[in-house]
Amino acid sequence: MTLEQALIAVRFAIENARAAVSVYVADDHGEIVAAATMDGAPADTRLNAQRKAYTAARSDATSTAGLAAKVRDDAAELASFDPFFTFFGGGVAAFDGDRRVGSVGVSGLAGAEDDALARQAIAAAGLSAI
């Protein structure tokens, strides 16, 4: 994920969120490329958005919600994950063609809304969410 793509995604998310959110954009290793927290967003949304972006970038699933569904009934699988992973909705991997290039994590809305906004932000940056 380029810096320009990350900034586009961040700007899209903050301009289109229906309430105050934090948005983090990570590269394909889960490292932050760009981030913002809107005025009035609860402080915990920062860490939640970061963890969502990290998880979506580093896991084998294409979203945090997808990863949660995949491991829901497997206690051993849940216990073996990176402790920074999260299973809250709102983390979505970004692809350029079939190559994962990063991710977007949004926190501050309901999980499904965070997820939808992350997907829209990825599309605004010219990438896709598979």
Backbone as numpy.savetxt, mean C-alpha at the origin, in Angstrom:
# Nx Ny Nz CAx CAy CAz Cx Cy Cz
9.71 1.65 -8.89 8.87 2.82 -8.89 9.77 4.05 -8.89
9.56 4.90 -9.85 10.37 6.11 -9.91 9.84 7.14 -8.90
10.67 8.11 -8.59 10.24 9.17 -7.70 9.05 9.92 -8.31
9.11 10.19 -9.59 7.99 10.91 -10.22 6.69 10.11 -10.12
6.74 8.81 -10.39 5.54 7.98 -10.26 5.04 7.98 -8.81
5.97 7.90 -7.87 5.58 7.89 -6.46 4.91 9.20 -6.06
5.45 10.31 -6.52 4.87 11.62 -6.20 3.48 11.78 -6.82
3.31 11.27 -8.03 1.99 11.30 -8.66 1.00 10.49 -7.83
1.41 9.30 -7.41 0.53 8.45 -6.60 0.16 9.12 -5.28
1.14 9.71 -4.62 0.87 10.40 -3.36 -0.10 11.55 -3.58
0.17 12.37 -4.57 -0.68 13.53 -4.83 -2.10 13.08 -5.16
-2.23 12.04 -5.99 -3.57 11.55 -6.33 -4.32 11.11 -5.08
-3.65 10.36 -4.23 -4.32 9.84 -3.03 -4.77 10.97 -2.12
-3.92 11.95 -1.89 -4.31 13.02 -0.97 -5.36 13.94 -1.58
-5.37 14.07 -2.88 -6.38 14.92 -3.53 -7.73 14.22 -3.67
-7.75 12.89 -3.57 -8.99 12.15 -3.81 -9.52 11.40 -2.59
-8.83 11.48 -1.48 -9.31 10.81 -0.27 -10.53 11.56 0.27
-11.52 10.83 0.74 -12.73 11.47 1.28 -12.55 11.91 2.72
-11.45 11.51 3.34 -11.10 11.92 4.70 -9.57 11.90 4.80
-9.05 12.40 5.91 -7.60 12.49 6.06 -6.94 11.11 6.12
-5.92 10.92 5.31 -5.19 9.65 5.23 -3.70 9.90 5.24
-2.97 8.82 5.45 -1.53 8.77 5.17 -1.35 7.86 3.98
-0.41 8.21 3.12 -0.10 7.37 1.97 1.41 7.24 1.87
1.85 6.00 1.69 3.27 5.70 1.53 3.44 4.94 0.23
4.47 5.29 -0.51 4.80 4.60 -1.75 6.19 4.00 -1.58
6.29 2.72 -1.86 7.55 2.00 -1.67 8.09 1.48 -3.00
9.39 1.23 -3.03 10.00 0.57 -4.18 9.75 -0.93 -4.07
10.34 -1.71 -4.96 10.08 -3.15 -4.99 10.71 -3.91 -3.83
11.50 -3.22 -3.00 12.07 -3.83 -1.80 11.31 -3.42 -0.54
10.30 -2.57 -0.71 9.53 -2.10 0.43 10.07 -0.85 1.09
11.09 -0.24 0.48 11.67 0.99 1.02 10.89 2.20 0.51
10.68 3.16 1.37 9.85 4.31 1.04 10.51 5.19 -0.02
9.70 5.54 -1.03 10.12 6.46 -2.08 9.51 7.83 -1.83
8.23 7.87 -1.43 7.54 9.13 -1.13 6.41 8.84 -0.16
6.04 9.84 0.62 4.98 9.66 1.60 4.37 11.00 1.96
3.14 10.96 2.45 2.48 12.16 2.96 1.42 11.76 3.97
1.23 12.63 4.93 0.14 12.48 5.88 -0.67 13.77 5.83
-1.95 13.62 5.57 -2.82 14.79 5.48 -3.05 15.38 6.86
-3.27 16.69 6.90 -3.64 17.34 8.15 -4.87 16.64 8.72
-4.82 16.34 10.01 -5.96 15.71 10.66 -5.96 14.20 10.64
-5.03 13.58 9.92 -4.97 12.12 9.91 -4.41 11.64 11.25
-5.00 10.61 11.83 -4.46 10.09 13.09 -3.00 9.65 12.91
-2.23 9.84 13.97 -0.80 9.52 13.91 -0.53 8.07 13.53
-1.39 7.14 13.98 -1.13 5.73 13.68 -1.29 5.39 12.20
-1.91 6.29 11.42 -2.05 5.99 9.99 -0.70 6.00 9.29
0.27 6.72 9.84 1.60 6.75 9.20 2.24 5.36 9.20
2.32 4.76 10.37 2.94 3.44 10.46 2.10 2.41 9.71
0.79 2.51 9.81 -0.07 1.55 9.10 0.14 1.64 7.59
0.19 2.85 7.04 0.41 3.01 5.60 1.78 2.48 5.19
2.79 2.75 6.02 4.13 2.26 5.72 4.15 0.74 5.71
3.55 0.12 6.71 3.53 -1.35 6.78 2.75 -1.94 5.61
1.67 -1.30 5.21 0.89 -1.79 4.07 1.72 -1.75 2.79
2.41 -0.64 2.56 3.25 -0.53 1.37 4.37 -1.56 1.40
5.01 -1.71 2.55 6.09 -2.69 2.72 5.61 -4.10 2.41
4.48 -4.46 2.99 3.94 -5.81 2.81 3.60 -6.08 1.34
2.93 -5.12 0.71 2.53 -5.31 -0.69 3.74 -5.39 -1.61
4.80 -4.70 -1.27 6.01 -4.75 -2.10 6.77 -6.05 -1.93
6.81 -6.59 -0.72 7.69 -7.71 -0.41 7.03 -9.09 -0.39
5.72 -9.15 -0.23 5.07 -10.46 -0.15 4.84 -11.03 -1.54
4.42 -12.28 -1.59 4.13 -12.88 -2.89 2.71 -12.61 -3.35
1.91 -11.95 -2.52 0.54 -11.57 -2.90 0.58 -10.19 -3.56
-0.48 -9.82 -4.24 -0.52 -8.52 -4.91 -1.15 -7.43 -4.04
-1.67 -7.83 -2.88 -2.22 -6.84 -1.96 -2.21 -7.40 -0.54
-2.32 -6.51 0.43 -2.38 -6.97 1.81 -3.68 -7.74 2.06
-4.76 -7.33 1.43 -6.03 -8.05 1.58 -5.91 -9.45 0.97
-5.25 -9.56 -0.16 -5.05 -10.87 -0.79 -4.18 -11.77 0.05
-3.16 -11.21 0.67 -2.29 -12.00 1.55 -3.08 -12.49 2.76
-3.90 -11.62 3.32 -4.72 -12.01 4.48 -5.65 -13.16 4.13
-6.27 -13.09 2.97 -7.19 -14.16 2.55 -6.42 -15.47 2.33
-5.23 -15.35 1.80 -4.42 -16.54 1.49 -4.03 -17.32 2.75
-3.72 -16.61 3.83 -3.19 -17.27 5.02 -4.19 -17.34 6.18
-5.39 -16.91 5.97 -6.39 -16.78 7.03 -6.53 -18.01 7.91
-6.54 -19.19 7.34 -6.80 -20.41 8.10 -5.55 -21.22 8.40
-4.37 -20.61 8.29 -3.13 -21.35 8.49 -2.28 -20.65 9.54
-2.43 -21.09 10.79 -1.72 -20.46 11.91 -0.20 -20.51 11.72
0.32 -21.59 11.21 1.76 -21.71 11.00 2.23 -20.69 9.96
1.46 -20.53 8.92 1.81 -19.55 7.89 1.80 -18.14 8.47
0.78 -17.81 9.23 0.68 -16.49 9.85 1.86 -16.22 10.78
2.29 -17.21 11.50 3.38 -17.04 12.47 4.75 -16.91 11.81
4.88 -17.28 10.54 6.18 -17.30 9.90 6.51 -16.04 9.10
5.62 -15.06 9.11 5.85 -13.87 8.30 6.78 -12.87 8.97
7.37 -12.04 8.16 8.13 -10.88 8.60 7.25 -10.12 9.60
7.77 -9.77 10.77 6.93 -9.11 11.78 6.45 -7.72 11.37
7.01 -7.13 10.32 6.55 -5.82 9.86 5.38 -5.96 8.87
5.10 -7.18 8.41 3.96 -7.40 7.52 2.66 -7.06 8.24
1.69 -6.64 7.48 0.35 -6.38 8.00 -0.66 -7.04 7.07
-1.82 -7.33 7.62 -2.88 -7.97 6.84 -4.09 -7.05 6.70
-3.95 -5.79 7.10 -5.03 -4.82 6.91 -5.10 -4.41 5.45
-6.30 -4.26 4.92 -6.48 -3.83 3.54 -5.94 -2.43 3.32
-5.45 -2.17 2.13 -4.95 -0.84 1.78 -3.54 -0.82 1.26
-2.89 -1.98 1.18 -1.56 -2.09 0.59 -1.69 -2.82 -0.73
-1.22 -2.20 -1.81 -1.40 -2.77 -3.15 -0.08 -2.68 -3.91
0.31 -3.80 -4.52 1.53 -3.83 -5.33 1.29 -3.11 -6.65
2.34 -2.46 -7.14 2.29 -1.75 -8.42 3.17 -2.48 -9.42
2.67 -2.60 -10.63 3.37 -3.33 -11.68 3.56 -2.47 -12.91
4.70 -2.67 -13.56 4.99 -2.11 -14.88 5.05 -3.33 -15.79
3.97 -3.57 -16.53 3.85 -4.82 -17.26 3.66 -5.93 -16.25
4.51 -6.96 -16.30 4.38 -8.05 -15.33 5.45 -7.97 -14.23
6.17 -6.86 -14.17 7.24 -6.68 -13.17 6.75 -5.81 -12.01
6.84 -6.35 -10.80 6.49 -5.57 -9.59 7.55 -4.50 -9.40
7.11 -3.25 -9.36 8.05 -2.14 -9.24 7.91 -1.39 -7.91
6.92 -1.75 -7.14 6.71 -1.08 -5.86 5.31 -1.30 -5.35
4.86 -0.37 -4.53 3.54 -0.51 -3.93 3.07 0.82 -3.36
1.77 0.84 -3.07 1.16 2.00 -2.41 0.42 1.48 -1.18
0.61 2.15 -0.07 -0.13 1.85 1.15 -0.91 3.07 1.59
-2.21 2.88 1.82 -3.07 3.97 2.27 -3.70 3.56 3.59
-3.77 4.50 4.54 -4.40 4.23 5.82 -5.17 5.46 6.29
-6.36 5.22 6.82 -7.18 6.30 7.35 -8.65 6.13 7.06
-8.96 5.28 6.08 -10.33 4.98 5.71 -10.61 3.53 6.07
-11.78 3.03 5.75 -12.04 1.60 5.91 -11.12 0.86 4.95
-10.77 -0.39 5.30 -9.81 -1.16 4.50 -10.12 -1.23 3.02
-11.37 -1.47 2.67 -11.74 -1.55 1.25 -11.55 -0.21 0.55
-11.81 0.88 1.26 -11.62 2.21 0.68 -10.14 2.54 0.54
-9.35 2.17 1.55 -7.90 2.34 1.45 -7.37 1.60 0.23
-7.83 0.36 0.05 -7.41 -0.47 -1.07 -7.79 0.18 -2.41
-9.02 0.63 -2.52 -9.49 1.24 -3.77 -8.69 2.50 -4.09
-8.43 3.33 -3.09 -7.67 4.55 -3.31 -6.23 4.23 -3.72
-5.63 3.22 -3.11 -4.27 2.81 -3.50 -4.25 2.35 -4.96
-5.24 1.58 -5.36 -5.31 1.11 -6.75 -5.47 2.27 -7.72
-6.30 3.23 -7.37 -6.51 4.40 -8.23 -5.23 5.23 -8.32
-4.50 5.35 -7.21 -3.26 6.10 -7.20 -2.21 5.42 -8.09
-2.18 4.10 -8.05 -1.25 3.35 -8.91 -1.57 3.60 -10.38
-2.85 3.56 -10.72 -3.26 3.81 -12.11 -2.91 5.24 -12.52
-3.11 6.21 -11.61 -2.78 7.60 -11.93 -1.29 7.77 -12.23
-0.46 6.92 -11.62 0.99 6.98 -11.85 1.40 6.22 -13.11
0.43 5.68 -13.85 0.74 4.99 -15.10 1.15 3.55 -14.92
0.86 2.99 -13.76 1.21 1.61 -13.47 -0.08 0.81 -13.30
0.05 -0.48 -13.03 -1.15 -1.30 -12.84 -1.07 -2.07 -11.53
-2.26 -2.40 -11.05 -2.40 -3.25 -9.87 -3.04 -4.54 -10.37
-2.29 -5.62 -10.34 -2.78 -6.87 -10.91 -3.73 -7.53 -9.94
